[in-house]
Structures are given as C-alpha cells and as structure tokens.
Amino acid sequence: MSATFVGMPAFPAFPEAAREAVRDATLRGNLRHATHTIRSKRARAVGELSDWAELREAGRRIKDHTLRHLDRYLVRLEESVTAAGGTVHWAADAEEANRIVAGLVRATGESEVVKVKSMATQEIGLNEALEAEGIRAYETDLAELIVQLGQDRPSHILVPAIHRNRGEIRDIFASEMGEWGRPAPEGLTDTPAELAEAARLHLREKFLRAKVGVSGANFMVAETGTLVVVESEGNGRMCLTLPETLISVVGIEKVVPTWRDLEVFLQTLPRSSTAERMNPYTSMWTGTTDGDGPDTFHLVLLDNGRTDTLADTVGRQALRCIRCSACLNVCPVYERAGGHAYGSVYPGPIGAILSPQLRGTASEIDASLPYASSLCGACYDVCPVAIDIPEVLVHLRERVVEGGPAVREGNRVVLKPARGHAAERAAMRAARWAFAHPGALRTGQRLASRTRRLHPRTLPGPGRAWSGSRDLPAVPAEPFRDWWQRTRGGKDEVK
C-alpha cells in the first residue's frame, strides 16, 4: 500500500530546513506572538473545568477502545451512512482517494468545488489532483484562503497562515484575489475587519455558485452515521449546506462509537484548540434529507498508512489525535522553526510522530522528524487525549537507527538498513558490548579519567551536529567504581 502524499514537493531534512527558518526574524516574531497568545488563552479556558483530567482520560480511553475495534466500528459506520442515504467509498491510499473524488465531481458535470478546511485532503494533495483533471478547488477557510492565494503551504494545524502578519495578508489579497474571483476592494488596509470583509465578499459569490462541496470531518459517529465539523467562521456551514453534492474525505481513525462519546470531545476540542467553551459553528449531518442540505452525499474513508500505524503498539497512539494543535503552541522547537520545516501538512510535535508513520521513514525528511524535538514533554502535558508524544518520538528514533521500512523478501519481512546512521548504530553496539563486560567497562572508565585533560570539548566528524551547541560532559577525576571501592570498600552500608 502506498502512503504517498500527492502534490507535496521533496523536502530537505528538518535540521537543514529549520536552520533557514530560524534566520527569518519576521517569521519568528509572527510565531512567537501567535503561539504565546493562543496557549495563554487555552490555559485559562482549560482551568475553568474542575474535571479536565477526567475528560482527558475519558477521551484517551474512548480513542483507544475505538482503535482496538476499528474494523467493527467502520463497518457499522458504513451501514449507518448507507441507511441514511449516503454512499461510502474506501480508499487505500492517496491516489485512490483522489481518483474517487475526481470521478465523483466529473459525474456532476461541474468544474469547480468549494472546500471546508480539511487536513485529510491536504494530506493526499487533493487540490493538485483535481487541478490535473481540470477541476478548480476553492478554499473557504480564511487562513486556507490566504495560503492558497499566496501560493503557499499551511504551517499550523489550526491557523494555517500563522506565519503571515496582517501586512503580508493585505498584500496577498490586493495582488491575488482578482485572479481567483472578486478582487479586493480599492484602498484595502491591514485592519482585521477590512481583511475579513474582503474575504467575505470574495467567497460569498463562490458559495452561491458552487454545486459541489468537499469537506473533511472532525468526528464520525458509527452509531448513527453522523459526521461532525466544528469551525469558527461559518464558511463550513455554507459549504456543507448550499451545494447539491457533498463529498467528505475522512481518515478512518476519526470514527467514535456513539453520541455519548462525542460529548467528551465537544468539550475538550474547542478549549484545546481555539480556547473557547464551545465552537461557534458545530455542523452535523446524517446522510441526505429531502429539501434540507445536499441531495447527494459521498463519504470517502481514507487509510493512507493508518492501518500500518495501527499495527505499531507504541506508535498507534498518534491516531488518537483530534487535531487541536495544542502541542504546536507549547513546543519550543515549533515556535522557532515554524511549520514549513516539518515538510508535511502535519507540523509540530504531532507531525513529528504522525508523518513518519503514515509515510514511512525512508525519505530524508521523515527520518529526521523524530529528532525534531527537545523531549521536554510539554506536548504530552497539554494533549487532550494524552498522547505520549515523547515516548513515540524515542520509539521512532529507534526505528530510524535500526533500519528503514519493513519490506518482504521471499517469506521474510526484514528491515532495510537505514542511511546516515551508521556511526550511531556502531556506537550503540560498542556501548552494549562494554556494558556486558564489566572488566572492559572498568578499564575504559579509568583510562578516560586519566586522560581527561586531553579530551576535546566538541565531537569530531558527524558528532559536531550534536556538540556544535553544547559542551561534552566533563569526565570526573576518579571513576565512581574506584571511589566506591576506596570509600566504602565496595560494600553497601545502608541499613
């Protein structure tokens, strides 16, 4: 099964991309201001709930239960959607999902669609795939509109244009809106109200004209076949209700068993993402209803590497993610490097563990993502479904060091050797041998102590990547074993 992200260009490894990003003072200023503001508001919103820890644990358990029985709940979802008048399609990878959606749009005779903000459609490169078929996709979320008009890429899960300031947005609107539809008003300034009004006027004509809408979903309720989208602008409501045909592309992990389960996430998601008690717009639809909403509804259930991720007992917890982006807003690495350095539509800590699992670790960028972290643990502390991101990062680092992707050779599944980590693997093998031979370890410790004045402060060769920003730990004048033998006779005197 292919897990290719169609339409995504080749990216350099994270350290190289991040090195360029941190030199951009404007980018760092935009990120610092936005992330600090969002996380401060989130902390206040979460602090209002005395049972936040219980809600977090409930969300974790619901997600884990669903993932353990995903096959059963997906079949039930398909039955419920079909019974409500919808049609379900199964897509193993990005190519198949894009082919299905393009075919559904062509069947309507239309050549344009309006879109609700969707991580899944960005993941598979749907806009580019539709363009290749002569179909134009219009993003209607304000931040996604900014990204699309600027021929840019999203850099944040919740606020895709977080790397842009108001002046840059004004320039983009003034120069690009006319190429996509209604131009920006003359004399447009960078005040938020004027920018929002320009976007509103630009998009309104598209909402009223479009016959096909494309969306993702935050949740799918297996019990009833209901899909849920939460948003703050109202563009989603327009896309979900006005078109005659609605096509929703959703990752298979977004299913929850019952309405009662949904209640937990409708409390934790808005507080963790937009720092609101509830979303301004919570849209739910179940199949089709005569005279109300779209006449035709299609649900495309997307795998694209999720089944492979589910098979990993440690890494599968990444599939709990409800895309709140709280982990990005507290991450010191993301705050300085920004989202583009991650080379994925999923940036930040969650992207560092999700992308290498969905895409594999064969590419340079995916092999580097598990190292794009200081392992400070702030991401785990704020996650509303308790994903232990540092644990998964370390787990994926082990995978990268041990070898590349699993491939079948005859009747065996083997790991292909990883590129670029030969020195690290050799060091780990040497350490394993030394710890298994106490005599050799003791001799090595004594030798290191006696020659400590000759030791360099930084590592040579490939080691410079680690020691370029930190000094090597000083070697003590006497090994611990010798000190213990000298002062305690090698005996434990604690009673």
C-alpha positions as CSV (number, residue, x, y, z in Angstrom):
1,M,0.0,0.0,0.0
2,S,1.3,3.4,-0.9
3,A,1.2,6.2,1.6
4,T,2.4,8.9,-0.7
5,F,1.3,12.5,-0.1
6,V,0.5,13.5,-3.6
7,G,1.4,17.1,-4.6
8,M,4.0,17.5,-1.8
9,P,7.5,18.5,-3.0
10,A,10.7,16.9,-1.9
11,F,11.9,18.5,1.4
12,P,15.3,18.7,3.0
13,A,15.9,17.1,6.4
14,F,14.4,19.0,9.3
15,P,17.7,20.4,10.6
16,E,18.5,22.0,7.3
17,A,15.0,23.5,6.8
18,A,14.9,24.7,10.4
19,R,18.3,26.3,10.1
20,E,16.9,28.5,7.4
21,A,13.7,29.3,9.2
22,V,15.3,30.5,12.5
23,R,17.2,33.1,10.5
24,D,13.9,34.7,9.5
25,A,13.3,37.3,12.2
26,T,9.8,38.2,10.8
27,L,8.7,34.6,10.9
28,R,10.0,34.1,14.4
29,G,8.2,37.2,15.6
30,N,4.9,36.1,14.0
31,L,5.1,32.6,15.5
32,R,6.1,33.8,19.0
33,H,3.3,36.3,19.2
34,A,0.6,33.9,17.9
35,T,1.6,30.8,19.9
36,H,2.1,32.7,23.2
37,T,-1.4,34.3,22.7
38,I,-3.1,31.0,21.9
39,R,-1.6,29.0,24.7
40,S,-2.3,31.6,27.3
41,K,-6.0,31.7,26.3
42,R,-6.1,27.9,26.3
43,A,-4.7,27.6,29.8
44,R,-7.4,29.9,31.1
45,A,-10.2,28.0,29.2
46,V,-9.0,24.6,30.5
47,G,-8.6,26.0,34.0
48,E,-12.3,26.7,34.2
49,L,-13.1,22.9,34.3
50,S,-12.6,21.1,37.5
51,D,-12.9,17.7,35.8
52,W,-10.4,18.4,32.9
53,A,-8.2,15.5,33.9
54,E,-11.2,13.1,33.9
55,L,-12.3,14.4,30.5
56,R,-8.8,13.9,29.2
57,E,-8.7,10.3,30.5
58,A,-12.1,9.6,29.1
59,G,-11.0,10.9,25.6
60,R,-7.9,8.6,25.8
61,R,-10.0,5.6,26.7
62,I,-12.6,6.2,24.0
63,K,-10.0,6.6,21.4
64,D,-8.0,3.5,22.5
65,H,-11.2,1.4,22.6
66,T,-12.2,2.5,19.2
67,L,-8.8,1.8,17.6
68,R,-8.8,-1.7,19.1
69,H,-12.1,-2.4,17.5
70,L,-11.8,-0.1,14.5
71,D,-12.8,-2.8,12.0
72,R,-16.2,-3.3,13.7
73,Y,-16.9,0.4,14.1
74,L,-16.0,1.2,10.5
75,V,-18.4,-1.4,9.2
76,R,-21.1,-0.1,11.5
77,L,-20.4,3.4,10.2
78,E,-20.8,2.3,6.6
79,E,-24.1,0.6,7.4
80,S,-25.4,3.7,9.2
81,V,-24.3,6.1,6.4
82,T,-25.8,3.9,3.7
83,A,-29.1,3.6,5.6
84,A,-29.3,7.4,5.9
85,G,-29.0,7.8,2.1
86,G,-25.2,8.3,1.7
87,T,-22.7,6.4,-0.3
88,V,-19.4,5.1,1.3
89,H,-16.2,4.7,-0.7
90,W,-13.0,3.0,0.7
91,A,-9.6,4.5,-0.3
92,A,-6.4,2.5,0.5
93,D,-4.1,5.4,-0.4
94,A,-3.9,9.0,-1.6
95,E,-4.0,8.0,-5.3
96,E,-7.2,6.0,-4.9
97,A,-8.9,8.7,-2.8
98,N,-8.1,11.4,-5.4
99,R,-9.3,9.2,-8.2
100,I,-12.6,8.6,-6.4
101,V,-13.2,12.3,-5.6
102,A,-12.3,13.5,-9.1
103,G,-14.6,10.9,-10.6
104,L,-17.5,12.0,-8.4
105,V,-17.0,15.6,-9.3
106,R,-16.8,14.8,-13.0
107,A,-20.0,12.8,-12.7
108,T,-21.8,16.0,-11.7
109,G,-20.6,17.9,-14.8
110,E,-19.1,20.6,-12.6
111,S,-15.6,22.0,-12.9
112,E,-15.2,23.7,-9.5
113,V,-15.7,22.9,-5.9
114,V,-15.8,24.8,-2.6
115,K,-13.9,23.3,0.3
116,V,-14.1,23.2,4.1
117,K,-10.7,23.3,5.8
118,S,-9.5,19.6,5.8
119,M,-6.2,18.1,6.8
120,A,-7.0,14.8,5.1
121,T,-7.5,16.5,1.7
122,Q,-4.2,18.4,2.2
123,E,-2.5,15.2,3.1
124,I,-3.4,13.5,-0.2
125,G,-2.9,16.6,-2.3
126,L,-6.5,16.7,-3.5
127,N,-6.4,20.3,-4.8
128,E,-3.5,19.4,-7.1
129,A,-5.1,16.2,-8.2
130,L,-8.4,18.0,-9.1
131,E,-6.5,20.7,-10.9
132,A,-4.8,18.0,-13.1
133,E,-8.4,16.9,-14.0
134,G,-9.5,20.4,-14.9
135,I,-11.4,21.0,-11.7
136,R,-10.6,24.1,-9.6
137,A,-10.9,23.8,-5.8
138,Y,-11.6,27.0,-3.8
139,E,-10.5,27.0,-0.1
140,T,-13.1,28.9,2.0
141,D,-11.5,29.0,5.5
142,L,-9.9,32.4,5.9
143,A,-6.4,31.1,6.7
144,E,-6.6,28.5,4.0
145,L,-7.7,31.2,1.6
146,I,-4.6,33.2,2.5
147,V,-2.4,30.2,1.9
148,Q,-4.0,29.4,-1.4
149,L,-3.9,32.9,-2.8
150,G,-0.3,33.3,-1.7
151,Q,0.7,30.0,-3.4
152,D,2.0,29.0,0.0
153,R,1.7,25.9,2.2
154,P,0.0,25.6,5.6
155,S,2.3,25.9,8.6
156,H,-0.1,25.2,11.5
157,I,-3.0,22.8,12.0
158,L,-5.5,25.3,13.4
159,V,-4.1,28.5,11.9
160,P,-2.5,27.6,8.6
161,A,-1.4,31.1,7.9
162,I,0.1,31.7,11.3
163,H,3.4,32.6,9.7
164,R,1.8,35.6,8.0
165,N,1.2,39.1,9.5
166,R,-1.6,41.5,8.6
167,G,0.6,43.5,6.2
168,E,1.5,40.4,4.3
169,I,-2.1,39.3,4.1
170,R,-3.2,42.7,2.8
171,D,-0.6,42.5,0.1
172,I,-1.7,39.0,-0.9
173,F,-5.4,39.9,-1.1
174,A,-4.6,43.1,-3.1
175,S,-2.5,41.3,-5.7
176,E,-4.1,37.9,-6.0
177,M,-7.8,38.0,-5.2
178,G,-8.7,39.2,-8.7
179,E,-7.1,36.1,-10.3
180,W,-9.4,33.8,-8.3
181,G,-12.6,35.8,-8.4
182,R,-13.9,39.1,-6.9
183,P,-10.9,41.4,-6.4
184,A,-10.0,43.1,-3.1
185,P,-11.6,46.5,-2.5
186,E,-9.7,49.5,-3.5
187,G,-7.6,51.1,-0.7
188,L,-7.7,47.9,1.4
189,T,-5.9,48.3,4.7
190,D,-4.5,45.7,7.1
191,T,-7.1,46.1,9.8
192,P,-8.7,42.8,10.7
193,A,-12.2,44.0,10.0
194,E,-11.4,45.1,6.5
195,L,-9.4,41.9,5.7
196,A,-12.3,39.8,6.9
197,E,-14.8,41.7,4.9
198,A,-12.7,41.4,1.7
199,A,-12.6,37.6,2.2
200,R,-16.3,37.5,2.9
201,L,-17.2,39.3,-0.3
202,H,-14.7,37.3,-2.3
203,L,-16.1,34.0,-1.0
204,R,-19.8,34.7,-1.0
205,E,-20.1,34.6,-4.7
206,K,-18.4,31.2,-4.7
207,F,-20.8,29.8,-2.0
208,L,-23.8,30.9,-4.0
209,R,-22.5,29.5,-7.3
210,A,-20.9,26.1,-6.3
211,K,-22.8,22.9,-6.9
212,V,-20.2,20.6,-5.2
213,G,-18.7,20.9,-1.7
214,V,-15.7,19.0,-0.4
215,S,-15.1,18.6,3.3
216,G,-13.3,16.6,5.9
217,A,-14.8,15.8,9.4
218,N,-13.6,16.1,12.9
219,F,-15.6,13.1,14.0
220,M,-17.8,10.4,12.6
221,V,-20.4,8.7,14.8
222,A,-20.7,5.0,14.0
223,E,-24.0,4.6,15.8
224,T,-25.9,6.9,13.5
225,G,-23.6,7.6,10.5
226,T,-23.4,11.3,11.6
227,L,-20.4,13.4,10.5
228,V,-19.3,16.4,12.6
229,V,-17.4,19.6,11.6
230,V,-16.5,22.2,14.1
231,E,-15.3,25.6,13.0
232,S,-15.3,29.3,13.9
233,E,-16.1,31.3,10.7
234,G,-19.3,29.9,9.2
235,N,-17.7,29.0,5.9
236,G,-18.0,25.4,6.8
237,R,-21.8,25.7,7.3
238,M,-22.1,27.3,3.9
239,C,-20.1,24.5,2.2
240,L,-21.9,21.8,3.9
241,T,-25.5,23.0,3.3
242,L,-25.6,25.0,0.0
243,P,-24.1,22.7,-2.7
244,E,-26.2,20.0,-4.3
245,T,-23.4,17.4,-3.8
246,L,-21.2,16.9,-0.7
247,I,-18.1,14.8,-0.7
248,S,-16.4,14.2,2.6
249,V,-12.8,12.7,2.8
250,V,-12.1,11.5,6.3
251,G,-9.3,9.4,7.9
252,I,-10.6,6.1,9.3
253,E,-9.3,7.0,12.8
254,K,-11.9,9.8,13.1
255,V,-14.8,7.4,14.0
256,V,-16.2,7.3,17.5
257,P,-18.7,4.6,18.6
258,T,-21.7,6.6,20.0
259,W,-23.2,10.1,20.5
260,R,-22.3,9.8,24.2
261,D,-18.6,9.5,23.2
262,L,-18.9,12.6,21.1
263,E,-19.9,14.6,24.1
264,V,-16.5,14.3,25.6
265,F,-14.6,15.6,22.6
266,L,-17.0,18.6,22.1
267,Q,-15.8,19.8,25.5
268,T,-12.1,19.1,25.1
269,L,-11.5,20.1,21.4
270,P,-12.7,23.7,21.5
271,R,-10.9,24.5,24.7
272,S,-7.6,22.9,23.5
273,S,-7.7,24.5,20.0
274,T,-9.4,27.9,20.0
275,A,-9.6,28.4,23.8
276,E,-13.4,28.6,23.5
277,R,-16.0,26.9,25.7
278,M,-17.7,25.6,22.5
279,N,-17.2,26.2,18.8
280,P,-19.3,29.0,17.2
281,Y,-20.3,26.5,14.5
282,T,-20.9,22.8,15.1
283,S,-22.3,21.2,12.0
284,M,-23.7,17.7,12.0
285,W,-25.2,15.8,9.1
286,T,-26.5,12.3,8.6
287,G,-26.9,11.1,5.1
288,T,-29.4,13.1,3.0
289,T,-32.8,14.6,3.7
290,D,-35.3,15.8,1.1
291,G,-35.4,19.6,0.9
292,D,-32.6,20.1,3.5
293,G,-29.0,20.3,2.5
294,P,-27.2,18.5,-0.3
295,D,-29.2,16.0,-2.4
296,T,-26.2,13.6,-2.7
297,F,-23.7,12.7,0.0
298,H,-20.5,10.6,-0.5
299,L,-18.1,9.6,2.3
300,V,-14.6,8.6,1.3
301,L,-12.9,6.7,4.1
302,L,-9.1,7.2,3.9
303,D,-6.4,4.7,5.0
304,N,-3.2,6.1,3.5
305,G,-0.9,4.5,6.1
306,R,-3.2,4.4,9.1
307,T,-3.6,0.7,9.1
308,D,0.2,0.3,9.2
309,T,0.3,2.8,12.1
310,L,-2.3,0.9,13.9
311,A,-0.1,-2.2,13.8
312,D,2.6,-0.4,15.9
313,T,1.7,-0.9,19.6
314,V,3.6,2.2,20.6
315,G,3.1,4.5,17.6
316,R,-0.6,3.8,17.2
317,Q,-1.5,6.3,20.0
318,A,-0.8,9.1,17.4
319,L,-4.1,8.1,15.8
320,R,-5.9,9.4,18.9
321,C,-5.1,12.9,17.7
322,I,-8.2,15.2,17.4
323,R,-6.2,17.9,15.6
324,C,-6.5,20.6,18.3
325,S,-2.9,21.9,17.7
326,A,-2.3,22.5,21.4
327,C,1.1,20.6,21.1
328,L,2.3,23.1,18.5
329,N,1.5,26.1,20.6
330,V,3.7,25.0,23.5
331,C,6.6,23.4,21.5
332,P,9.8,25.4,21.7
333,V,11.1,23.8,18.5
334,Y,7.9,24.7,16.5
335,E,7.9,28.2,17.9
336,R,11.3,28.9,16.4
337,A,11.3,26.8,13.3
338,G,7.7,27.1,12.1
339,G,5.6,24.6,10.3
340,H,7.2,24.5,6.9
341,A,10.4,23.0,8.3
342,Y,8.5,19.8,9.0
343,G,7.8,19.1,5.3
344,S,4.3,17.9,6.0
345,V,0.7,19.1,6.4
346,Y,1.1,17.9,9.9
347,P,3.7,20.1,11.6
348,G,4.9,20.4,15.2
349,P,5.1,17.5,17.7
350,I,2.2,15.6,16.4
351,G,3.5,15.8,12.8
352,A,6.9,14.6,14.0
353,I,5.3,11.3,15.1
354,L,2.4,11.1,12.6
355,S,4.1,11.8,9.3
356,P,6.9,9.3,9.7
357,Q,4.3,6.6,10.4
358,L,1.9,7.4,7.6
359,R,4.7,7.9,5.0
360,G,7.5,5.7,6.4
361,T,11.0,6.8,7.3
362,A,12.7,6.1,4.0
363,S,13.0,9.8,3.0
364,E,15.5,12.2,4.4
365,I,12.8,14.5,5.9
366,D,10.8,11.6,7.5
367,A,13.9,10.1,9.0
368,S,14.8,13.4,10.6
369,L,11.3,14.3,12.1
370,P,11.6,12.1,15.2
371,Y,14.6,14.2,16.1
372,A,12.8,17.5,15.8
373,S,12.2,17.7,19.5
374,S,13.9,18.6,22.8
375,L,11.8,15.9,24.5
376,C,10.7,18.5,27.1
377,G,7.3,16.8,27.4
378,A,5.2,20.0,27.2
379,C,3.3,18.5,24.2
380,Y,2.2,15.5,26.3
381,D,1.1,17.7,29.2
382,V,-1.4,19.7,27.0
383,C,-2.7,16.9,24.8
384,P,-6.4,16.4,25.4
385,V,-6.2,12.7,24.6
386,A,-3.0,12.1,26.5
387,I,-0.8,11.1,23.5
388,D,2.7,10.5,25.0
389,I,4.5,12.2,22.1
390,P,8.0,12.0,23.7
391,E,7.6,8.2,24.1
392,V,6.6,7.8,20.4
393,L,9.5,10.1,19.3
394,V,12.0,7.9,21.1
395,H,10.4,4.8,19.7
396,L,10.6,6.2,16.1
397,R,14.2,7.3,16.7
398,E,14.9,3.6,17.4
399,R,13.2,2.6,14.2
400,V,15.3,5.1,12.2
401,V,18.5,3.9,13.8
402,E,17.8,0.2,13.5
403,G,16.7,0.4,9.9
404,G,14.4,1.7,7.2
405,P,10.9,0.5,6.3
406,A,9.9,-3.2,6.6
407,V,10.0,-4.9,3.2
408,R,9.2,-8.5,2.2
409,E,12.0,-10.7,0.9
410,G,10.6,-14.1,0.0
411,N,8.8,-15.4,3.0
412,R,10.5,-13.0,5.5
413,V,9.9,-9.4,6.4
414,V,13.1,-7.6,7.1
415,L,14.2,-4.0,7.9
416,K,16.3,-2.3,5.2
417,P,19.4,-0.7,6.6
418,A,18.9,3.0,7.5
419,R,21.0,5.5,5.7
420,G,23.1,8.1,7.5
421,H,23.1,6.5,11.0
422,A,26.0,4.0,10.7
423,A,28.1,5.9,13.3
424,E,25.2,5.9,15.8
425,R,24.5,2.2,15.3
426,A,28.2,1.4,15.8
427,A,28.3,3.5,19.0
428,M,25.3,1.7,20.4
429,R,26.8,-1.7,19.6
430,A,30.0,-0.7,21.3
431,A,28.1,0.5,24.4
432,R,26.1,-2.7,24.5
433,W,29.3,-4.8,24.4
434,A,31.0,-2.6,27.1
435,F,28.1,-2.9,29.5
436,A,28.1,-6.6,29.0
437,H,31.8,-6.9,30.0
438,P,32.3,-5.2,33.4
439,G,36.1,-5.6,33.3
440,A,36.4,-3.8,30.0
441,L,34.0,-1.1,31.2
442,R,36.1,-0.5,34.4
443,T,39.3,-0.3,32.3
444,G,37.7,2.2,29.9
445,Q,36.5,4.4,32.8
446,R,39.9,4.5,34.4
447,L,41.6,5.3,31.1
448,A,39.0,8.1,30.4
449,S,39.7,9.7,33.8
450,R,43.5,9.6,33.5
451,T,43.4,11.2,30.0
452,R,40.6,13.7,30.7
453,R,42.8,16.8,30.2
454,L,43.3,15.7,26.6
455,H,39.6,15.3,25.8
456,P,38.1,17.8,23.2
457,R,35.2,19.9,24.2
458,T,33.3,19.0,21.0
459,L,33.0,15.8,19.0
460,P,34.8,15.4,15.7
461,G,33.2,14.5,12.3
462,P,29.4,13.7,12.4
463,G,29.4,14.3,16.1
464,R,29.6,18.0,15.5
465,A,25.8,18.0,14.8
466,W,25.3,17.2,18.5
467,S,28.1,19.0,20.1
468,G,28.0,22.1,18.0
469,S,25.7,23.8,20.5
470,R,26.8,22.1,23.7
471,D,30.0,21.1,25.5
472,L,30.8,17.4,26.2
473,P,30.2,16.4,29.9
474,A,33.4,16.7,31.9
475,V,34.9,13.3,32.8
476,P,35.4,13.0,36.7
477,A,38.9,12.7,38.1
478,E,38.0,9.3,39.5
479,P,35.5,6.7,38.2
480,F,32.6,6.0,40.5
481,R,33.6,2.4,40.9
482,D,37.0,3.3,42.2
483,W,35.6,6.0,44.5
484,W,33.1,3.5,46.0
485,Q,35.8,0.9,46.5
486,R,38.1,3.4,48.2
487,T,35.5,5.0,50.5
488,R,33.1,2.1,51.2
489,G,35.2,-0.9,50.5
490,G,32.8,-1.8,47.8
491,K,30.1,-2.6,50.4
492,D,26.6,-1.1,50.8
493,E,26.5,0.3,54.4
494,V,22.8,1.5,54.2
495,K,20.8,-0.4,56.7
